[in-house]
Amino acid sequence: MSDEDGKQLLHFVFGGELKNTAEVEFKDLNKLDFVGMYPNFAEARKAWRAKAQATVDNAQMRYFVVHMHRLLEPDDDHQH
C-alpha cells in the first residue's frame, strides 16, 4: 500500500537488452524480462534495483518501472 493514503498504486517492473544505449528500443521483444507487478513504488524500486545490479556487466541491459496506476487512472494526481 502507498504510504500516503493506504491506496494501492500498481507499478510494473520489466527490462530487456537495448539495440543501443541512446534509445529505448529493445533487441528482441520475445526476450523481455517481466519481473513483476508491485503494490507501490518502494517495492517496485527494490525489484528494479536488484535486477539492474544483477545485470550491471551488460551495458545494453535496462530495467524500467512503469507507473501502472497512472495509466489506469490518468486524471488522478499521484506523487509516485
ROVEX-86297 format. One record per atom (N, C-alpha, C): atom name; residue in one letter; x, y, z. Coordinates in Angstrom, 2 decimals. Layout:
N
site atome=CA | residu=a | px=X | py=Y | pz=Z
...
This chain:
80
site atome=N | residu=m | px=0.84 | py=-1.19 | pz=0.00
site atome=CA | residu=m | px=0.00 | py=0.00 | pz=0.00
site atome=C | residu=m | px=0.88 | py=1.25 | pz=0.00
site atome=N | residu=s | px=0.36 | py=2.32 | pz=-0.52
site atome=CA | residu=s | px=1.15 | py=3.55 | pz=-0.54
site atome=C | residu=s | px=1.23 | py=4.10 | pz=0.87
site atome=N | residu=d | px=2.29 | py=4.80 | pz=1.15
site atome=CA | residu=d | px=2.47 | py=5.37 | pz=2.48
site atome=C | residu=d | px=1.51 | py=6.53 | pz=2.74
site atome=N | residu=e | px=1.07 | py=7.19 | pz=1.68
site atome=CA | residu=e | px=0.28 | py=8.40 | pz=1.83
site atome=C | residu=e | px=-1.14 | py=8.16 | pz=2.31
site atome=N | residu=d | px=-1.88 | py=7.29 | pz=1.60
site atome=CA | residu=d | px=-3.29 | py=7.15 | pz=1.92
site atome=C | residu=d | px=-3.77 | py=5.71 | pz=1.98
site atome=N | residu=g | px=-2.86 | py=4.75 | pz=1.94
site atome=CA | residu=g | px=-3.23 | py=3.35 | pz=2.00
site atome=C | residu=g | px=-3.77 | py=2.81 | pz=0.70
site atome=N | residu=k | px=-3.81 | py=3.62 | pz=-0.35
site atome=CA | residu=k | px=-4.32 | py=3.19 | pz=-1.64
site atome=C | residu=k | px=-3.25 | py=2.42 | pz=-2.41
site atome=N | residu=q | px=-3.66 | py=1.34 | pz=-3.02
site atome=CA | residu=q | px=-2.74 | py=0.54 | pz=-3.83
site atome=C | residu=q | px=-2.42 | py=1.29 | pz=-5.12
site atome=N | residu=l | px=-1.12 | py=1.51 | pz=-5.36
site atome=CA | residu=l | px=-0.66 | py=2.19 | pz=-6.57
site atome=C | residu=l | px=0.24 | py=1.22 | pz=-7.33
site atome=N | residu=l | px=-0.32 | py=0.52 | pz=-8.30
site atome=CA | residu=l | px=0.40 | py=-0.54 | pz=-9.01
site atome=C | residu=l | px=1.57 | py=-0.02 | pz=-9.83
site atome=N | residu=h | px=2.68 | py=-0.77 | pz=-9.76
site atome=CA | residu=h | px=3.89 | py=-0.49 | pz=-10.53
site atome=C | residu=h | px=4.38 | py=-1.79 | pz=-11.14
site atome=N | residu=f | px=4.79 | py=-1.73 | pz=-12.41
site atome=CA | residu=f | px=5.25 | py=-2.90 | pz=-13.15
site atome=C | residu=f | px=6.73 | py=-2.73 | pz=-13.46
site atome=N | residu=v | px=7.52 | py=-3.78 | pz=-13.21
site atome=CA | residu=v | px=8.96 | py=-3.75 | pz=-13.48
site atome=C | residu=v | px=9.27 | py=-4.74 | pz=-14.59
site atome=N | residu=f | px=9.99 | py=-4.26 | pz=-15.60
site atome=CA | residu=f | px=10.41 | py=-5.12 | pz=-16.70
site atome=C | residu=f | px=11.71 | py=-4.60 | pz=-17.27
site atome=N | residu=g | px=12.35 | py=-5.42 | pz=-18.08
site atome=CA | residu=g | px=13.60 | py=-5.00 | pz=-18.69
site atome=C | residu=g | px=13.93 | py=-5.83 | pz=-19.90
site atome=N | residu=g | px=15.02 | py=-5.44 | pz=-20.55
site atome=CA | residu=g | px=15.49 | py=-6.16 | pz=-21.71
site atome=C | residu=g | px=16.74 | py=-5.50 | pz=-22.26
site atome=N | residu=e | px=17.31 | py=-6.17 | pz=-23.24
site atome=CA | residu=e | px=18.53 | py=-5.66 | pz=-23.85
site atome=C | residu=e | px=18.16 | py=-4.67 | pz=-24.96
site atome=N | residu=l | px=18.78 | py=-3.50 | pz=-24.92
site atome=CA | residu=l | px=18.51 | py=-2.46 | pz=-25.90
site atome=C | residu=l | px=19.38 | py=-2.64 | pz=-27.15
site atome=N | residu=k | px=18.88 | py=-2.13 | pz=-28.28
site atome=CA | residu=k | px=19.68 | py=-2.15 | pz=-29.51
site atome=C | residu=k | px=20.91 | py=-1.27 | pz=-29.36
site atome=N | residu=n | px=20.72 | py=-0.11 | pz=-28.73
site atome=CA | residu=n | px=21.84 | py=0.77 | pz=-28.38
site atome=C | residu=n | px=21.44 | py=1.56 | pz=-27.15
site atome=N | residu=t | px=22.42 | py=2.10 | pz=-26.45
site atome=CA | residu=t | px=22.15 | py=2.76 | pz=-25.17
site atome=C | residu=t | px=21.58 | py=4.17 | pz=-25.32
site atome=N | residu=a | px=21.51 | py=4.70 | pz=-26.54
site atome=CA | residu=a | px=21.00 | py=6.05 | pz=-26.74
site atome=C | residu=a | px=19.48 | py=6.09 | pz=-26.89
site atome=N | residu=e | px=18.85 | py=4.94 | pz=-27.10
site atome=CA | residu=e | px=17.40 | py=4.88 | pz=-27.32
site atome=C | residu=e | px=16.78 | py=3.73 | pz=-26.53
site atome=N | residu=v | px=15.49 | py=3.82 | pz=-26.31
site atome=CA | residu=v | px=14.77 | py=2.72 | pz=-25.67
site atome=C | residu=v | px=14.08 | py=1.92 | pz=-26.78
site atome=N | residu=e | px=14.88 | py=1.09 | pz=-27.43
site atome=CA | residu=e | px=14.37 | py=0.15 | pz=-28.42
site atome=C | residu=e | px=15.05 | py=-1.18 | pz=-28.15
site atome=N | residu=f | px=14.22 | py=-2.20 | pz=-27.92
site atome=CA | residu=f | px=14.74 | py=-3.49 | pz=-27.49
site atome=C | residu=f | px=15.22 | py=-4.34 | pz=-28.67
site atome=N | residu=k | px=16.28 | py=-5.12 | pz=-28.42
site atome=CA | residu=k | px=16.82 | py=-6.02 | pz=-29.44
site atome=C | residu=k | px=15.81 | py=-7.09 | pz=-29.83
site atome=N | residu=d | px=15.17 | py=-7.70 | pz=-28.83
site atome=CA | residu=d | px=14.27 | py=-8.82 | pz=-29.09
site atome=C | residu=d | px=13.12 | py=-8.77 | pz=-28.08
site atome=N | residu=l | px=11.93 | py=-8.42 | pz=-28.55
site atome=CA | residu=l | px=10.78 | py=-8.32 | pz=-27.65
site atome=C | residu=l | px=10.41 | py=-9.67 | pz=-27.02
site atome=N | residu=n | px=10.78 | py=-10.75 | pz=-27.67
site atome=CA | residu=n | px=10.49 | py=-12.08 | pz=-27.12
site atome=C | residu=n | px=11.36 | py=-12.41 | pz=-25.92
site atome=N | residu=k | px=12.41 | py=-11.63 | pz=-25.71
site atome=CA | residu=k | px=13.32 | py=-11.90 | pz=-24.60
site atome=C | residu=k | px=13.20 | py=-10.87 | pz=-23.46
site atome=N | residu=l | px=12.11 | py=-10.09 | pz=-23.45
site atome=CA | residu=l | px=11.90 | py=-9.16 | pz=-22.35
site atome=C | residu=l | px=11.75 | py=-9.92 | pz=-21.04
site atome=N | residu=d | px=12.25 | py=-9.34 | pz=-19.97
site atome=CA | residu=d | px=12.17 | py=-9.93 | pz=-18.64
site atome=C | residu=d | px=11.06 | py=-9.21 | pz=-17.88
site atome=N | residu=f | px=9.91 | py=-9.89 | pz=-17.73
site atome=CA | residu=f | px=8.80 | py=-9.33 | pz=-16.97
site atome=C | residu=f | px=9.00 | py=-9.70 | pz=-15.50
site atome=N | residu=v | px=9.51 | py=-8.76 | pz=-14.74
site atome=CA | residu=v | px=9.89 | py=-9.03 | pz=-13.36
site atome=C | residu=v | px=8.66 | py=-9.19 | pz=-12.48
site atome=N | residu=g | px=7.72 | py=-8.25 | pz=-12.56
site atome=CA | residu=g | px=6.51 | py=-8.39 | pz=-11.75
site atome=C | residu=g | px=5.76 | py=-7.10 | pz=-11.53
site atome=N | residu=m | px=4.62 | py=-7.25 | pz=-10.87
site atome=CA | residu=m | px=3.74 | py=-6.14 | pz=-10.52
site atome=C | residu=m | px=3.86 | py=-5.93 | pz=-9.01
site atome=N | residu=y | px=3.93 | py=-4.67 | pz=-8.60
site atome=CA | residu=y | px=4.15 | py=-4.34 | pz=-7.19
site atome=C | residu=y | px=3.11 | py=-3.33 | pz=-6.70
site atome=N | residu=p | px=2.75 | py=-3.39 | pz=-5.42
site atome=CA | residu=p | px=1.66 | py=-2.56 | pz=-4.90
site atome=C | residu=p | px=2.03 | py=-1.10 | pz=-4.65
site atome=N | residu=n | px=3.32 | py=-0.78 | pz=-4.74
site atome=CA | residu=n | px=3.74 | py=0.61 | pz=-4.51
site atome=C | residu=n | px=5.13 | py=0.82 | pz=-5.12
site atome=N | residu=f | px=5.53 | py=2.08 | pz=-5.21
site atome=CA | residu=f | px=6.80 | py=2.42 | pz=-5.84
site atome=C | residu=f | px=8.00 | py=1.88 | pz=-5.07
site atome=N | residu=a | px=7.92 | py=1.89 | pz=-3.75
site atome=CA | residu=a | px=9.05 | py=1.42 | pz=-2.94
site atome=C | residu=a | px=9.36 | py=-0.05 | pz=-3.23
site atome=N | residu=e | px=8.35 | py=-0.89 | pz=-3.32
site atome=CA | residu=e | px=8.56 | py=-2.31 | pz=-3.61
site atome=C | residu=e | px=9.06 | py=-2.50 | pz=-5.04
site atome=N | residu=a | px=8.51 | py=-1.74 | pz=-5.97
site atome=CA | residu=a | px=8.95 | py=-1.83 | pz=-7.37
site atome=C | residu=a | px=10.40 | py=-1.39 | pz=-7.50
site atome=N | residu=r | px=10.77 | py=-0.35 | pz=-6.78
site atome=CA | residu=r | px=12.14 | py=0.15 | pz=-6.84
site atome=C | residu=r | px=13.13 | py=-0.90 | pz=-6.32
site atome=N | residu=k | px=12.75 | py=-1.63 | pz=-5.28
site atome=CA | residu=k | px=13.61 | py=-2.70 | pz=-4.76
site atome=C | residu=k | px=13.85 | py=-3.76 | pz=-5.83
site atome=N | residu=a | px=12.78 | py=-4.17 | pz=-6.51
site atome=CA | residu=a | px=12.89 | py=-5.18 | pz=-7.56
site atome=C | residu=a | px=13.72 | py=-4.65 | pz=-8.72
site atome=N | residu=w | px=13.47 | py=-3.41 | pz=-9.12
site atome=CA | residu=w | px=14.22 | py=-2.78 | pz=-10.21
site atome=C | residu=w | px=15.71 | py=-2.73 | pz=-9.87
site atome=N | residu=r | px=16.03 | py=-2.29 | pz=-8.67
site atome=CA | residu=r | px=17.42 | py=-2.17 | pz=-8.25
site atome=C | residu=r | px=18.13 | py=-3.53 | pz=-8.26
site atome=N | residu=a | px=17.46 | py=-4.55 | pz=-7.77
site atome=CA | residu=a | px=18.06 | py=-5.89 | pz=-7.74
site atome=C | residu=a | px=18.36 | py=-6.38 | pz=-9.15
site atome=N | residu=k | px=17.43 | py=-6.20 | pz=-10.07
site atome=CA | residu=k | px=17.64 | py=-6.64 | pz=-11.45
site atome=C | residu=k | px=18.72 | py=-5.80 | pz=-12.13
site atome=N | residu=a | px=18.70 | py=-4.50 | pz=-11.92
site atome=CA | residu=a | px=19.70 | py=-3.61 | pz=-12.53
site atome=C | residu=a | px=21.10 | py=-3.96 | pz=-12.03
site atome=N | residu=q | px=21.23 | py=-4.22 | pz=-10.74
site atome=CA | residu=q | px=22.54 | py=-4.55 | pz=-10.19
site atome=C | residu=q | px=23.01 | py=-5.93 | pz=-10.66
site atome=N | residu=a | px=22.08 | py=-6.85 | pz=-10.87
site atome=CA | residu=a | px=22.44 | py=-8.20 | pz=-11.32
site atome=C | residu=a | px=22.92 | py=-8.21 | pz=-12.77
site atome=N | residu=t | px=22.55 | py=-7.18 | pz=-13.53
site atome=CA | residu=t | px=22.91 | py=-7.13 | pz=-14.95
site atome=C | residu=t | px=23.87 | py=-5.97 | pz=-15.25
site atome=N | residu=v | px=24.55 | py=-5.47 | pz=-14.26
site atome=CA | residu=v | px=25.41 | py=-4.30 | pz=-14.41
site atome=C | residu=v | px=26.53 | py=-4.51 | pz=-15.42
site atome=N | residu=d | px=26.95 | py=-5.73 | pz=-15.64
site atome=CA | residu=d | px=28.03 | py=-6.01 | pz=-16.59
site atome=C | residu=d | px=27.60 | py=-5.91 | pz=-18.05
site atome=N | residu=n | px=26.30 | py=-5.87 | pz=-18.30
site atome=CA | residu=n | px=25.77 | py=-5.73 | pz=-19.66
site atome=C | residu=n | px=25.26 | py=-4.30 | pz=-19.84
site atome=N | residu=a | px=26.05 | py=-3.47 | pz=-20.51
site atome=CA | residu=a | px=25.70 | py=-2.05 | pz=-20.65
site atome=C | residu=a | px=24.41 | py=-1.82 | pz=-21.42
site atome=N | residu=q | px=23.99 | py=-2.79 | pz=-22.21
site atome=CA | residu=q | px=22.77 | py=-2.61 | pz=-23.01
site atome=C | residu=q | px=21.51 | py=-3.13 | pz=-22.31
site atome=N | residu=m | px=21.66 | py=-3.75 | pz=-21.17
site atome=CA | residu=m | px=20.51 | py=-4.26 | pz=-20.42
site atome=C | residu=m | px=19.94 | py=-3.15 | pz=-19.57
site atome=N | residu=r | px=18.63 | py=-2.92 | pz=-19.67
site atome=CA | residu=r | px=17.97 | py=-1.87 | pz=-18.90
site atome=C | residu=r | px=16.68 | py=-2.39 | pz=-18.29
site atome=N | residu=y | px=16.40 | py=-1.92 | pz=-17.10
site atome=CA | residu=y | px=15.14 | py=-2.24 | pz=-16.42
site atome=C | residu=y | px=14.39 | py=-0.95 | pz=-16.17
site atome=N | residu=f | px=13.06 | py=-1.05 | pz=-16.17
site atome=CA | residu=f | px=12.19 | py=0.11 | pz=-16.05
site atome=C | residu=f | px=11.09 | py=-0.15 | pz=-15.04
site atome=N | residu=v | px=10.61 | py=0.94 | pz=-14.43
site atome=CA | residu=v | px=9.44 | py=0.89 | pz=-13.56
site atome=C | residu=v | px=8.34 | py=1.67 | pz=-14.28
site atome=N | residu=v | px=7.22 | py=0.99 | pz=-14.54
site atome=CA | residu=v | px=6.07 | py=1.63 | pz=-15.18
site atome=C | residu=v | px=5.03 | py=1.90 | pz=-14.11
site atome=N | residu=h | px=4.58 | py=3.13 | pz=-14.03
site atome=CA | residu=h | px=3.57 | py=3.54 | pz=-13.05
site atome=C | residu=h | px=2.19 | py=3.16 | pz=-13.60
site atome=N | residu=m | px=1.79 | py=1.92 | pz=-13.38
site atome=CA | residu=m | px=0.53 | py=1.42 | pz=-13.93
site atome=C | residu=m | px=-0.67 | py=2.20 | pz=-13.41
site atome=N | residu=h | px=-0.62 | py=2.66 | pz=-12.18
site atome=CA | residu=h | px=-1.74 | py=3.39 | pz=-11.60
site atome=C | residu=h | px=-2.02 | py=4.67 | pz=-12.39
site atome=N | residu=r | px=-0.99 | py=5.25 | pz=-12.98
site atome=CA | residu=r | px=-1.18 | py=6.45 | pz=-13.80
site atome=C | residu=r | px=-1.89 | py=6.12 | pz=-15.11
site atome=N | residu=l | px=-1.65 | py=4.93 | pz=-15.64
site atome=CA | residu=l | px=-2.33 | py=4.50 | pz=-16.86
site atome=C | residu=l | px=-3.78 | py=4.12 | pz=-16.59
site atome=N | residu=l | px=-4.01 | py=3.53 | pz=-15.42
site atome=CA | residu=l | px=-5.36 | py=3.10 | pz=-15.05
site atome=C | residu=l | px=-6.25 | py=4.27 | pz=-14.66
site atome=N | residu=e | px=-5.66 | py=5.29 | pz=-14.03
site atome=CA | residu=e | px=-6.40 | py=6.47 | pz=-13.58
site atome=C | residu=e | px=-5.61 | py=7.72 | pz=-13.95
site atome=N | residu=p | px=-5.55 | py=8.06 | pz=-15.26
site atome=CA | residu=p | px=-4.69 | py=9.17 | pz=-15.70
site atome=C | residu=p | px=-5.07 | py=10.55 | pz=-15.17
site atome=N | residu=d | px=-6.31 | py=10.72 | pz=-14.70
site atome=CA | residu=d | px=-6.72 | py=12.03 | pz=-14.20
site atome=C | residu=d | px=-6.35 | py=12.26 | pz=-12.74
site atome=N | residu=d | px=-5.98 | py=11.19 | pz=-12.04
site atome=CA | residu=d | px=-5.57 | py=11.32 | pz=-10.63
site atome=C | residu=d | px=-4.18 | py=11.92 | pz=-10.55
site atome=N | residu=d | px=-3.94 | py=12.71 | pz=-9.53
site atome=CA | residu=d | px=-2.64 | py=13.34 | pz=-9.33
site atome=C | residu=d | px=-1.93 | py=12.60 | pz=-8.20
site atome=N | residu=h | px=-1.01 | py=11.67 | pz=-8.57
site atome=CA | residu=h | px=-0.26 | py=10.89 | pz=-7.58
site atome=C | residu=h | px=1.17 | py=11.39 | pz=-7.50
site atome=N | residu=q | px=1.79 | py=11.22 | pz=-6.36
site atome=CA | residu=q | px=3.17 | py=11.64 | pz=-6.14
site atome=C | residu=q | px=4.16 | py=10.69 | pz=-6.76
site atome=N | residu=h | px=3.87 | py=9.38 | pz=-6.86
site atome=CA | residu=h | px=4.84 | py=8.37 | pz=-7.36
site atome=C | residu=h | px=4.33 | py=7.78 | pz=-8.64
